Every structure is written in structure tokens, then in C-alpha cells.
Amino acid sequence: MEQVLTISTTWGTNDPTKATIPFHLARGAKQTGIDVRIVLAGDSTDLIRSGVAGTVRGKGVPPLTEVLDFARENKIPIHV
């Protein structure tokens, strides 16, 4: 049986820090060799709309575009 870490979130643009955290966790998991996927529900589905990621900048974390680009480049599945 394949093991995949699933990170899910419902946080959207109304809280940029919380919205970004799941993508940071997924990046860290992927960098350590763990298979990972991200599941977006509710408000978080807006995060992958064209042009939205560039407006999401949480406090004390890199911008969403940075970790979203990493997810795309490293083929981390994002389920909506």
C-alpha cells in the first residue's frame, strides 16, 4: 500500500499566514523524500485561481507564490 501524507486546509485569503502554512509543510515533506499531496476545500480553493497567489503574503513566512511554484515544479498533487 502506497503511503502519502495528505495535508488539507480550508483557510483562504482572509488569513494569509494560515493559508500558506499547508504549502510550507508540503514543501518540507517533499524535500525530505515523503510523498505528499495537498487537499483544498472551502475558501482555500481560491488560492490556486489565476493571480490570487501573488496577493497572499503571510507574516513571517515566504509568499504563497514561492511554495506554490515549488509544489507545481515538484509535481505535488493539489486536489480541490
Secondary structure, 3 states (H helix, E strand, C coil): CCCCEEEEECCCCCCHHHHHHHHHHHHHHHHCCCCEEEEECHHHHHHHCCCCHHHCCCCCCCCHHHHHHHHHHCCCCEEC
